[in-house]
Amino acid sequence: MKDVELRLISELMKNSRRSDRELAKVLGVSQPTVSRTIKSLEKEGIIKEYTMIPEWHKLGYEIFALTFASIKKDATTEQIEQLRKIGKEAVKEIALETVMVIRGMGLEHQAAIASFHQDYSAFVNFKRIIANYPFIDASNIESFLVTLPDWQYKSLTFSTLAKHVLSQKEKK
């Protein structure tokens, strides 16, 4: 990836509301270069969307949860594929509280779900829904709950991540 592309991505992660002209000034390139580079990065799928991060507790969410789930050991490949399809549909239904569903492995689990909940009761209901999915091992669902807006050592922000992206380039 070209240096200007990486620096542009970093700047957009910090604040995607800036104009191409402002970005060009910060990067030391022309405004048409910024516009072309953004279009190219969007076309390549490197830039997926432009967004912001709200103060979740001010929107009425008290809990952020990381939930880890396991697939039943006797699930067949076909059943796991069916679970993927069911999962995609279910995410649409509970889209307001679920912000990420990913497959992976670790801690004896194969899926992780990041979600926001208005209160503990809403979280319990969410966890009950997860446990009722076919092929999910209901006895092996664990969660890590964060009460919002409890004091944090370091908040997740894209500005923080943008700095990290640039620091990795500098290490190389």
N, C-alpha and C positions, 0 to 999 in steps of 0.2 A: 504494500500500500504506500502510495506517495506521501511524503511528509505533509504537504498542504491538505491532503484528504484527512489524514489523522488529526491534524490540528483543527480542521473545520469540524469534524465529528465531535471533538472535545469541546469546542466552543458552543456547538449546538446543544450538547448535553447539559452544559451549564445554563444556557438560556436560549431556547429555540424561538423566542419571540423577536430576536434582533433581526434587523433588516439585512439584506445582502450587502448593502453599503457599509453598515456598521461592522459586519463580519470581515469585509475586505480590508477595512482600516486596521482592525486588530491583527489580521493575518499578514498584512503587508502585501496583498495582491489586489488585482483589479476586481471591481464588482462583477463584470461578466465572467471572470474566472470562478468566482464564488457561485454564481448562478448555474453555470455549466457543471461544476463539480457536484453541487447539490442534486441536480437532475440526474446526473450519472450515478451517484450513490443511491438515489431512490430507485432508479431503474434496475440496478444490480441487487436491490433488496437489502443493502447495508443499512440504509435509513428506512425503518419500517413505519414509524409514525412520529408525530410531534405531540407532546403531552405536557402535563404538569403534575406535581405531587401536592395534594392538599394536606391540611392538618386534619387527619382522620377523625380525631375526637371532636372537632368542631362540626363535623358532619353527622355526629351522633353515634360513632363507633367507639365502644369501650375496650374491645379486645381485638388483638391481632393474633392469629393462630398459625402455627406450622404443624400440620397433621401428617403423620407418616402411616402408610397403610401397606399391608402385605397381601399378595395374591395367594389364594389357597394352593397348597403344594400339589394337589391332584388336578389342578386346572390344566386342560389340554391347550394346545396352540390355538385351536379354533375358538375355545372359550375365552382365551385371553384376547383374541381379535374381536370377539363379540363384546367383551368388556370395554375395549377401546371405543367401539362405536357407541355403546351405552354411555360411557364417560363423556364423550363429546356432546351428546344430546343433553345429559344431565347438567353439564357446565352451563349450557344455555339457560336452563331453568333456574339455576342458583347463581347466575352471573353477578348479581349485585354483591354477594359476599365473597365469592371466589375470585381471586386475582391471578392465580397461577396453579396449573396442574401439570406435573412433570413426572416422567418415568425415569428411574435410575436404580441404583442399588447402594445399600449401606445401612448400617444399624438394623440389619435383618429385615429391611423393607424394600419394596420395589416402586413405591410412588410417594410423592410429596405434594401437599396441597397448601397453598398460602391463602388465607382468608381473613376478612374483617367481619366483626359481629357487633351488633348493637348492645348486647349484654350476654351474660353467661348462659342464660336460658336459650338464646338464639344459637349459641355455640353448641350446646348439648343437642339441640334439634338437628343441627348440621351434622354432628358426629353420628347421630342415629341414622341419618339418611345414608351416610358413607357406609356404615356397618351393614346396611340392608342391600347393598349392591351385590349382584350375583358374583361369585368367585372371589369376593374380598373376604379375607380371614378376619372376622369380626373380633376375634380374641387377640388380634395383633395390630391394633390401631393405637397409636400414641400421639400425643400433642404437646407442644410447647406453647404456652400462652403468655402474651405480653399485654399488660394492662396499659391502655393509652390514657393520658399522655405521660406515663411514668418517665422519670428521668432516664436518659439513655447516655451511654458512653459516647456513641457516635451514631447519628441518624443515617439511614439510607437516603442518599440523595444522588441524583445523577451528576451533580457537581463533584462530589467525592469520587465517584467512579470515573469521571472525565479526567481528573488529576491522575488517577491510577493508570489509565490508558496511556497517557503521555509519559508517565514515569517508566512504563515498560519499554517504550520506544527508546528512551534515553539509556536504559540498561543494555540494550542491544548495541 
